[in-house]
Amino acid sequence: MIEETETIDEFLTGHAADVEDAVRKAAAAEIMPRFRRLARHEVDEKSGPHDLVTDADRKAELYLTEALGELLPGSVVVGEEAVHANPATYEAIQGDAPVWIIDPVDGTRQFVHGDDGFCTLVALARRGELLASWTYAPARDQLATAVRGQGAFLNGERLYAGPPEPGRDLRVATSHPDYTTDDQKRALLGLRTEGVAPRACGSAGLEYLAVARGESDGIAFSWEAAWDHAAGLLLVEEAGGAHLTLTGEPFRITGGNSLPFTAARDAATARRIAALLATGH
């Protein structure tokens, strides 16, 4: 097991491109050959009709689990599908070992319906701290990366979110109604106010990328699953943005957050959205 954070820094210096290569290869081998070609038997429901899983999800996660484990000996993996099969797997986020947090197909519903708004999300964290992330939208040929303290990039170009345009309604993507409880819907009502233009989100990973690019002003999400948020949170941070929970603290991938929470283009916008969410809570 890796004992020093400096060793992880050295790993990222020497192997970040290898991680990128693994993400691209997983998508090329297991995701894109099934895009718009899924057979009925390759799609299943998990908790309900809106919670789908496909062979692409399962096989891409297995590919990445093996490839990333080989790249960083002593690391562990928390993947969405592995946690669905064995919820105790999620506890690794709390441990001392470096952990790969994987969502093999973020936006499975879009993927199933032939929409290109899906991505593969990979983040590397240790003891709750996000260290690096990869957001890959293969159908759009977009790869966003971030390393803590080194900035965020999309296809090699630096990302800077910047403040929202003065006088324009805030564009905020929110938890999709299909995935929210009545209590969560009420909590999000604080955004139904003048000066804010909320809309239901698509792929969480791509919504974070939109914030990091300055195409969207913020998100307001009501669930904690680390595989949906880890990659995007670091991407937004490294692009100059911020994230806050209802208690005014940054979102913790280890859980126990006061929800809903927000990530936004800058700290002022994050505070504004968080304050509005508090009124609806």
FIKOLKOL-170486 format. One line per 8 residues: number of its first residue (from 1); their letters; for each residue y, z, x of N, C-alpha, C. Coordinates in pm, whole numbers, plus 32768, in hexadecimal, padded with zeros to 4 digits. Atoms other than C-alpha are relative to their C-alpha. Example, Ala and Ser with C-alpha at 12.3 -4.5 7.8 and 13.67 -1.06 7.14 Angstrom:
<rs>
1> as> 7F89/8000/8059/7E3E/830C/84CE/8078/8000/805A  7F89/7FFA/7FAE/7F96/82CA/8557/806D/8049/7FB3
</rs>
This chain:
<rs>
1> mieeteti> 7F87/8000/8055/8000/8000/8000/807D/8000/8058  7F81/8001/7FB6/8162/7FBA/8074/8041/808A/7FF6  7FC9/7F78/7FFC/8208/80FE/80DD/8098/8002/8008  7F6F/7FFE/7FEB/8370/8098/8127/8042/7F8D/7FB6  7FB5/8068/8048/8470/7FDD/8056/8025/7F8F/805F  7FDC/8067/7F9F/84D5/7F25/8194/7F90/7F97/800D  8071/805B/7FF8/837A/7E8C/819A/8004/7F9E/7F8C  7FF3/805A/8072/83B3/7DFE/803F/8073/7F9F/8018
9> defltgha> 7F92/8059/7FDE/8500/7D74/80B5/7FD0/7F92/805E  8036/8063/7FA2/844B/7CCC/81D1/7FA4/7F9F/7FB8  8058/8057/804F/8349/7C48/80DC/8052/7F97/7FB5  7FAE/805D/804D/8458/7BAC/8005/8045/7F9A/805A  7FC2/805E/7FA2/8503/7B15/8133/7F9D/7F94/8029  8061/8060/7FCF/83C2/7A72/81A1/7FB0/7FB7/7F98  805F/8036/8061/830F/7A2C/805C/8039/7FE2/7F76  7FC6/8020/8083/8406/79FD/7F3E/7FDF/7F70/7FD7
17> advedavr> 8020/808C/801E/83C7/7886/7F56/7F6E/7FF1/7FD8  808D/8005/8026/824F/78C9/7F3D/7FEE/8030/7F70  8005/7FD3/808B/8286/798A/7DFB/802D/7F8F/7FA4  7FCF/8072/804E/8353/7867/7D75/7F94/7F95/7FF5  8069/8065/8000/823A/777D/7DD7/7F8E/8028/7FA2  806B/7FD0/8058/813A/7855/7D21/8027/7FF2/7F6D  7FD0/800D/808B/820E/7858/7BE4/7FFC/7F6F/7FD5  8001/808F/8022/8237/76E0/7BEC/7F70/7FCD/7FEE
25> kaaaaeim> 8089/802F/8007/80C4/76AA/7C2B/7FB9/8035/7F84  803C/7FC9/807A/805E/7791/7B0F/8029/7FAF/7F86  7FCF/8050/8070/8138/76CC/7A20/7FC3/7F74/8001  8036/8088/7FF5/80BB/757E/7AA3/7F6C/7FFD/7FDC  8090/7FFF/8017/7F4E/75E5/7A8D/7FD8/802C/7F74  8030/7FC1/807B/7F3D/76B2/794F/805C/7FF4/7F88  7FA2/8002/8071/8078/7689/787B/8022/7F72/7FD6  7FD1/8085/8025/8100/7529/7886/7F92/7FA2/7FD0
33> prfrrlar> 8068/8057/8039/7FAE/747A/7851/7FE2/801E/7F6D  8018/7FDB/808C/7F9F/7535/7703/807B/7FF1/7FA9  7F84/800D/804C/8108/74FD/769E/7FF8/7F86/7FA5  800A/8067/8068/810A/7436/755A/7F74/7FC3/7FF6  808A/802F/8009/7F91/740F/7581/7FA1/8071/7FDA  8053/7F8E/8022/7F12/7560/7506/7FA1/7FDF/7F8E  8062/800A/806B/7DD4/7556/743C/8005/8080/7FAC  7FFA/7F8C/8059/7DB1/7641/7314/7FB9/807A/803D
41> hevdeksg> 804B/7F90/7FC9/7CAD/7715/73C9/8042/803E/807B  7FBA/7FCA/7F8B/7DA1/774D/74EB/8073/805C/7FDA  7F93/7FAC/8031/7E95/7816/7413/7FC7/8071/7FAB  802D/7F8B/804C/7E55/7977/7391/8077/8057/7FDB  7F9E/7F9A/8024/7F1B/7A89/72E4/7FDA/8083/8043  8019/7F7A/7FCC/7F43/7BDF/7380/801C/8065/7F90  7FE2/7F9C/8065/7FF9/7CD9/72A1/801F/7FC4/7F77  7FDE/803F/807E/8054/7BDB/7194/8024/7F6E/8014
49> phdlvtda> 7FE9/8091/7FFA/80B7/7A73/7142/8073/7FD7/805C  7F91/8022/7FA7/81F3/7A84/7216/7FE4/8027/8092  8025/7FD2/7F7A/8141/7B1A/7345/7F89/7FAD/8030  8066/8060/7FDC/8082/79F9/73DB/7FDB/8009/8094  802E/800C/7F76/7FB6/79CD/7517/7FAD/7F82/800A  8049/807E/7FED/7F26/788D/75A4/7FAC/8007/8080  804B/8009/7F83/7E31/7829/76B0/805D/7FF0/8077  7F9E/800F/7F93/7F63/77CC/777F/8031/8089/802E
57> drkaelyl> 7FD4/7F79/7FDC/7FDC/7936/7772/7F95/8045/8055  806C/7FB6/7FBF/7E8C/79C5/77D5/7FE3/7FC8/808B  802A/803D/7F82/7E35/78CE/78E7/8070/8002/8069  7F91/7FF9/7FA1/7F91/78C4/7984/800F/808E/8036  7FF7/7F76/7FCF/7F95/7A41/7996/7F90/801D/8064  806E/7FEC/7FA2/7E3F/7A45/7A3F/801E/7FBB/8085  7FDC/804B/7F86/7EB7/793D/7B37/8066/8050/8052  7F97/7FB8/7FBA/7FEE/7A04/7B8D/7FD0/8088/8033
65> tealgell> 8035/7F7E/7FD6/7F36/7B4F/7B9C/7FB5/7FF3/8085  804A/8015/7F84/7E50/7AC7/7CA7/805B/7FD4/8072  7FAB/8038/7F96/7F58/7A03/7D68/8062/8067/8035  7F9B/7F9F/7FD4/805E/7B16/7D72/7FBF/8078/8044  8048/7F93/7FBF/7F61/7C22/7DC8/7FD9/7FDD/808F  8023/802C/7F79/7EF2/7B56/7EF4/807C/7FFA/805A  7F86/800A/7FB0/805A/7B21/7F65/8030/8089/802F  7FCD/7F7A/7FE0/80AB/7C96/7F60/7F90/8066/7FF0
73> pgsvvvge> 806D/7F9E/8008/7F7B/7D6F/7FAE/8035/808C/7FE0  7FD7/7F7B/8028/7F90/7EC6/7F0F/8056/8001/7F84  7FB0/8008/807A/8062/7E4A/7DEC/7FA3/8002/7F86  8049/8001/8080/7FF7/7E68/7C80/804A/7FA4/7FA0  7FC8/805E/8061/8037/7D8D/7B52/8005/8041/7F76  7FF3/7FDF/808E/80BB/7DE3/79F8/8022/7F7E/7FB8  7FEE/807E/8048/808C/7CAB/7926/7FF3/8017/7F6A  8000/7FEB/8091/80C7/7C88/77B2/7F74/7FFB/7FC5
81> eavhanpa> 8083/800F/803D/7F6A/7C13/7762/7F9E/806B/8030  8056/7F94/7FCE/7EBD/7D12/7842/801F/8083/7FB9  7FDA/7F85/8046/7F82/7E29/779C/7FD1/7FFB/7F6E  8033/800B/8089/7F24/7DA3/7644/7F6C/8024/7FFD  8090/7FE1/7FFA/7DB5/7DBC/76AD/7FE6/8092/8024  8010/7F75/7FD3/7DE2/7F12/7753/8088/803F/8012  7F78/7FC9/7FFA/7F28/7FC9/7703/8018/805E/8076  7FEE/7FA4/7F90/7EEB/80C3/781E/8032/7FB8/807D
89> tyeaiqgd> 7FD1/804F/7F8E/7F37/7FAA/7913/8097/800C/8013  7F6D/7FFA/7FFC/80A9/7FD3/78BD/8032/8073/8057  7FD6/7F89/7FB7/80B2/8125/796D/801C/7FE3/8093  7FE9/8021/7F73/80B5/8075/7ABF/8095/7FF3/8021  7F6F/800B/7FE9/822D/803F/7A91/8038/8085/8033  7FD1/7F7B/7FD9/8254/81B7/7AC7/7FD2/8027/808C  803E/7FD5/7F83/818A/81BD/7C0A/8050/7FDD/807C  7FBD/8016/7F81/81E2/81A3/7D79/7FE8/7F75/8039
97> apvwiidp> 8020/8083/7FC9/8141/8051/7DBD/8063/7F97/7FCF  7FB0/8072/8032/8211/7F11/7DAC/7FB8/7FC2/7F88  803D/8033/807A/81D8/7E7C/7C54/803C/7F79/7FDA  7FD8/8082/8036/81E4/7D16/7BDE/7FFF/800A/7F69  7FF5/7FFB/8091/825E/7D04/7A76/8003/7F70/7FCF  8015/808D/8020/81E9/7BC1/79D3/7FFF/7FE9/7F69  800E/803A/8086/8228/7B0E/788C/7FDD/7F6D/8018  802A/8087/7FDA/815E/79CE/78B9/8042/7F92/7FAF
105> vdgtrqfv> 7FB6/805F/8055/81FA/7918/7790/805B/8053/7FA7  7F9C/7FBB/8052/8335/79BB/770C/803B/7F9A/7FA0  7FDD/8064/8065/8385/790D/75C6/7F83/7FB5/7FD3  807F/8041/8027/821E/78CE/755D/800F/7FB5/7F7D  7FF1/8046/8080/8289/7872/73FE/8040/7F77/8015  7FC3/8081/7FE2/836C/7763/7486/7F9B/7FA3/8043  8065/804F/7FBB/8255/76ED/756B/7F9B/7FC5/7F9D  8063/802D/8063/8160/76D8/744A/8038/7F90/7FA9
113> hgddgfct> 7FC2/8064/8058/8257/760C/737C/8035/7F87/804C  7FD6/8075/7FB3/829A/7516/7496/8091/7FFF/8029  7F75/7FF4/7FD6/83FA/7594/74DF/8002/8023/8095  7FFF/7FE7/7F70/845C/7597/7650/8041/8085/8027  7FBC/7F82/7FE4/8508/76ED/7632/7FA0/8072/801F  805A/7F97/7FD4/8400/77B9/76E6/8007/8008/8099  7FF9/7FF1/7F6F/83DD/783E/7847/7F95/8062/8030  8055/7F9E/7FBE/8307/7902/7939/8059/8064/8048
121> lvalarrg> 7FAD/7F97/7FC7/8398/7A50/79A6/7FAD/8054/8061  8040/7FAB/7F9C/8339/7B0B/7AE3/806C/8057/803F  7FA5/7FA6/7FB8/83E7/7C3D/7B73/7FAE/8059/805C  803D/7FA1/7FA3/8396/7D1B/7C9B/8053/8080/7FFC  7FB9/7F80/8009/83ED/7E8A/7C78/7FB0/806A/804B  8044/7F8C/7FC7/839E/7FD6/7D1B/8049/807E/7FD6  7FC8/7F80/802E/83D2/8135/7C8F/8073/7FE9/7F9F  7F9E/8019/8068/8498/80A2/7B6F/8076/7FAC/8029
129> ellaswty> 7F90/8051/7FD1/8587/7FD9/7C48/7FD6/7F6D/8009  801B/808F/7FFB/8592/7E62/7C19/802E/7FCA/8087  7FE4/8032/7F7B/8584/7DAF/7D67/8014/7F6A/8006  7FF6/8092/7FFE/855A/7C3D/7D1B/7FCC/7FCA/7F7C  8030/803C/807C/8523/7B53/7BF6/8000/7F69/8007  800E/8091/800B/84BC/79F2/7BA0/7FF6/7FDD/7F6C  8000/8030/808B/8507/7944/7A53/7FEE/7F6A/8006  8020/808F/7FF2/8463/77EF/7A39/7FE9/7FC1/7F78
137> apardqla> 800E/804E/807B/8492/7701/7914/7FCA/7F76/8027  8039/807B/7FC7/839F/75EB/7977/8021/7F82/7FB2  7FE1/8077/8050/83EA/7502/7855/8090/7FD4/8012  7F73/8020/7FE6/855B/750C/78B9/801D/7FF1/8096  7FF2/8007/7F6F/8521/7509/7A31/806F/805D/8030  7F9E/7F9B/7FD8/85EE/7647/7A59/7FB8/8077/803E  8036/7F89/7FC0/859C/775D/7B4E/8075/8058/802A  7F98/7F9F/7FDD/8681/788B/7B5F/7FC0/8071/8050
145> tavrgqga> 8035/7F96/7FAB/864E/798F/7C6F/806D/8067/801F  7FA2/7F97/7FD8/86EB/7AD7/7CD2/7FB8/8061/805D  802F/7F95/7FA8/86B9/7BCF/7DED/806F/8068/8004  7F9A/7F97/8006/8768/7D1F/7DD8/805C/7FFB/8079  7F9C/8001/7F98/88AB/7D12/7E9C/801B/7F79/803E  7FF1/8083/7FC2/888C/7BA0/7EE9/802B/7F93/7F9E  7FCD/8061/8060/8908/7AF8/7DAB/7F95/7FC1/7FAA  8056/8048/805D/8876/7A22/7C97/8018/7F6C/800F
153> flngerly> 7FF8/8090/7FEA/882C/78B1/7CAC/7FB1/7FB5/7F97  8048/805A/8059/87C5/7795/7BC7/7FEF/7F7C/8048  801F/807A/7FB4/8718/7672/7C73/8051/7FFA/8082  7FBE/7FF7/7F7F/87B8/76EA/7DB6/8095/8012/7FFD  7F6F/7FF0/800A/891E/7706/7D34/8022/808B/7FCE  7FDA/7F76/801E/89C9/7859/7D24/8031/800D/7F6F  7FD4/7FE5/8088/89FA/78EB/7BC9/806B/806D/8001  7F99/7F9B/8014/8B32/79A8/7B66/8023/8001/7F6C
161> agppepgr> 7FEE/7FFC/8091/8B47/7A1B/79FD/8094/7FFD/7FD9  7F71/7FFB/801E/8CBB/7A70/79F9/801C/8040/7F79  7FDD/7FC3/8081/8D77/7B12/78D8/8005/7F98/7F91  7FF5/805D/8071/8D75/7A78/777C/808D/7FC8/7FF4  7F7D/803D/8018/8E91/7992/7718/8050/8055/7FA0  7FB0/7FAA/8059/8FAA/7A65/7682/8019/7FBC/7F79  7FDF/8031/8085/8FDB/7A42/750D/7F90/7FBC/7FB6  806F/8042/8042/8E8B/79A7/74C3/7F99/8067/7FD4
169> dlrvatsh> 8069/7FA5/802E/8D79/7A51/73F9/7F94/800F/806A  806D/7FE9/7FA3/8C70/7AF2/74D0/7F7F/7FC1/7FCB  8080/803E/8026/8B2E/7A28/74C8/7F91/805C/8030  8064/7F9A/7FDF/8A15/7B27/74B9/7F7B/7FDC/7FBF  8088/8017/8034/88A1/7ADE/7496/7FC1/8088/7FE2  803A/7F80/8029/87EB/7BF3/73DB/7F6B/7FF2/7FE5  808E/7FFF/8023/8686/7C58/7397/7FEA/7FAC/7F83  801B/8058/8071/85EE/7B58/72AA/7FD0/8052/7F88
177> pdyttddq> 8028/7FB3/8077/85C7/7BDA/7142/7F69/8007/7FEC  8092/7FFF/8011/8455/7B7C/7148/7FBD/806E/8053  803D/7FA0/7FA5/841E/7C7E/725A/8042/8089/7FF9  7FB9/7F82/8008/84F7/7D9E/71E4/7FDA/804E/7F82  8017/7FA8/8072/84BA/7EC8/7102/8083/800E/7FB0  7F87/7FEA/8051/85AC/7F2B/6FEE/8065/8055/804B  7FA6/7FAB/7FB2/863C/803D/70CC/8046/7FB1/806E  7FC5/8050/7F96/8674/7F46/71E5/8065/7F9D/7FC9
185> krallglr> 7F9E/805A/8040/871E/7E50/70FA/8081/804B/7FE3  7F88/7FB2/801E/880B/7F65/708E/804F/801E/807F  7FBC/7FE1/7F81/8857/7FBD/71F8/8051/7F8A/8032  7FBC/8078/7FD2/88BD/7E57/723B/8074/7FD7/7FA6  7F95/8025/805E/89AB/7E4E/7112/808B/8017/8039  7F7D/7FE8/7FC3/8AC2/7ED1/71EF/803D/7F81/8039  7FCD/807E/7FC9/8AE2/7D6F/7278/8033/7FA2/7F94  7FCC/8052/806F/8B32/7CE5/7121/8090/8026/7FE5
193> tegvapra> 7F73/7FD9/8008/8CA4/7D0B/715A/8056/7F8F/8036  7FA2/8066/7FD1/8DD8/7C3F/71A3/8001/7FFB/8099  7FFB/8011/7F70/8DDE/7BB2/7300/7F79/7FF4/8044  8087/800C/7FC8/8C66/7B9F/732C/7FB3/7F99/7FAE  8051/8067/8042/8B7E/7A7D/72DD/7F6E/8015/8028  808D/7FE7/7FDC/8A19/7B06/72E4/7FA5/7F92/7FCB  8066/805F/802E/88E9/7A26/72C4/7F79/8031/802F  8087/7FD9/7FDA/8772/7A53/72D6/7FDA/7FC0/8086
201> cgsagley> 8021/8033/7F7C/86E6/7A2A/7434/7F86/7FA6/7FFD  807A/804A/7FE7/85E6/7935/74B3/7FB3/8048/806C  8042/7FC2/7F8D/852B/7974/75F7/805E/8064/8041  7FAB/7F9A/7FC4/85B1/7ABA/7684/802B/7FD7/808D  7FDF/8027/7F77/859F/7A36/77E7/806C/7F97/8006  7F9A/8069/8000/866E/7904/7792/8084/8033/7FC9  7F83/7FC2/802E/876B/79DB/76D7/8045/8049/8073  7FC6/7FC0/7F8A/879D/7AA9/7812/803B/7F97/805F
209> lavarges> 7FCD/806B/7FAA/87C5/7968/78D9/8083/7FCA/7FC9  7F84/8031/803C/88CF/78F2/77E3/8074/805F/801C  7F98/7F9E/7FDE/8990/7A36/7821/8027/7FF2/8092  7FE3/800C/7F70/8970/7A12/799A/804E/7F81/801F  7FB8/807E/7FEC/89F5/78AE/797D/8089/7FFF/7FBD  7F83/7FFC/8049/8B19/7917/78A1/8000/7FA9/7F85  800A/8051/807A/8A9A/7844/7780/7FF7/8057/7F84  8005/7F9D/806B/8A62/7979/76AA/8042/807D/8035
217> dgiafswe> 7FB4/7F8B/7FD3/8B28/7ABC/76B1/7FAA/807E/800E  8053/7F8A/7FF7/8A12/7BB7/767D/7F84/7FF7/7FAA  8074/7FF0/8056/88CC/7C22/75E3/8002/808C/7FC6  8013/7F7C/803B/8875/7D45/7500/7F70/8005/7FCF  808F/7FFF/801D/8702/7D93/74FC/7FD2/808D/7FDC  802A/7F80/8039/8640/7EA7/7450/7F72/8028/802B  8086/7FDB/7FD2/84F7/7EB3/7511/8001/800C/8098  7FFC/7FD9/7F73/8496/7F2A/766C/7F9F/7FB5/805B
225> aawdhaag> 8069/803C/7FAD/8371/7E53/76E6/8039/7FC5/8080  7FC2/8023/7F80/83BE/7E2C/7857/7FF0/7F6E/8023  8014/808D/7FDB/832B/7CCE/7876/8068/7FA4/7FC1  7F98/8052/803F/8435/7C49/7788/8087/8011/8044  7F79/7FDE/7FD2/855B/7CEF/7838/8013/8005/8097  7FEF/7FE2/7F71/8517/7D34/79A8/8042/7F8E/804C  7FC9/8072/7FB4/8558/7BD8/7A35/8090/7FE4/7FD9  7F7B/8021/8030/8689/7B9D/795D/8069/8067/8021
233> lllveeag> 7FA0/7F97/7FE1/872D/7CEC/7999/8034/7FF2/808F  7FD4/8011/7F75/8732/7CB5/7B11/8052/7F81/8010  7FB5/807E/7FF9/87A6/7B4F/7AE3/8090/8014/7FD2  7F7A/7FE6/8035/88CE/7BC2/7A10/804F/8059/8060  7FBB/7FA8/7FA0/8923/7CDD/7B02/8032/7FB2/8079  7FDC/8046/7F85/8922/7BF8/7C2F/8063/7F90/7FE6  7F9A/8062/8024/89FD/7AFE/7B72/8085/8043/7FDE  7F84/7FB7/8019/8B02/7C10/7B46/8005/8047/7F7B
241> gahltltg> 8002/7FC1/8083/8A99/7C92/79F2/7FD3/8091/8005  8024/7F73/800B/8A32/7DEA/7976/7FA9/8014/7F86  8050/7FDE/8076/8943/7E91/7883/800E/8094/7FE1  7FEB/7F77/802E/8965/7FCD/77B4/7FAA/801D/7F86  8042/7FD0/8079/889F/8096/76B7/8067/8049/7FAB  7FA2/7FBB/8059/8937/8158/7597/8039/807F/803D  7FCC/7F88/7FBE/8961/8288/7679/805F/7FE0/8072  7FA4/8029/7F96/8A34/81BC/776A/7FC1/7FF6/8088
249> epfritgg> 8048/800B/7F81/8928/81B1/7877/7FC3/7F75/800C  8047/807F/7FF0/888C/8079/790E/7F74/8007/7FC6  8087/8009/8035/8746/8007/7873/7F9B/801E/806F  8069/7FDE/7FA0/8612/8097/7921/7F80/7FB8/7FDB  807C/8047/801F/84DD/7FBE/793B/7F8C/8062/7FEF  8069/7F9C/8010/8410/8100/7947/7FFC/803B/7F74  8003/7FD6/808B/846D/8143/77DB/8056/8079/7FE3  7FB2/7F8E/802C/8508/825D/7715/8091/7FE1/7FE7
257> nslpftaa> 7F75/8029/8015/8644/8196/76C9/802C/801A/7F71  7FC4/7FF5/8084/872D/81D4/75A6/8022/7F73/7FD0  7FF7/808A/802E/8718/8093/74DD/8050/7FF2/7F7F  8008/8079/7FAD/8796/7F92/7498/8056/800B/807E  7FB2/8003/7F84/8826/7F38/75EB/803E/7F76/8010  7FBE/807F/7FEB/88FF/7E22/7671/8000/7FDB/8094  7FDE/8035/7F7C/8925/7D48/77A4/806C/7F99/7FE8  7F8C/8055/801B/8A69/7C89/77C7/8039/7FC7/8081
265> rdaatarr> 7FC8/804A/7F8E/8B37/7BA9/78AA/804F/8057/805F  7FB7/7FA3/7FA9/8C0B/7CC7/792D/7FF9/808B/7FC3  800D/7F75/802C/8C21/7E40/7911/8052/801C/7F83  7FAA/7FE7/8075/8D40/7E3C/7816/7FBD/7FCC/7F81  8044/8037/8076/8C7D/7D5C/7729/7F86/8052/7FDD  8073/7FAA/801B/8B48/7E34/774E/802C/807F/7FB7  7FCF/7F87/8043/8C14/7F68/76EE/802A/7FE1/7F71  7FD3/8025/8086/8CAA/7EB3/75C3/7F89/7FED/7FA3
273> iaallatg> 8075/8017/8053/8B58/7E42/7540/7FB7/8082/7FE6  8045/7F81/8011/8ABA/7F97/757D/8048/8059/7F9A  7FB3/7FB0/805F/8BD3/803F/74BA/7FE9/7FCD/7F72  801A/8039/8084/8B9C/7F52/7395/7F74/8022/7FD0  808A/7FDC/8025/8A26/7F93/739B/7FF8/8092/7FD5  8002/7F73/8022/8A6B/8109/738E/8032/8017/7F72  7FCD/7FEF/8088/8B2C/80DC/7248/7F98/7FDB/7F99  8067/8027/805F/89FF/8038/71A6/7F83/8053/800A
281> h> 807C/7FB3/7FE7/8901/812F/722E/7FEB/806C/7F98
</rs>
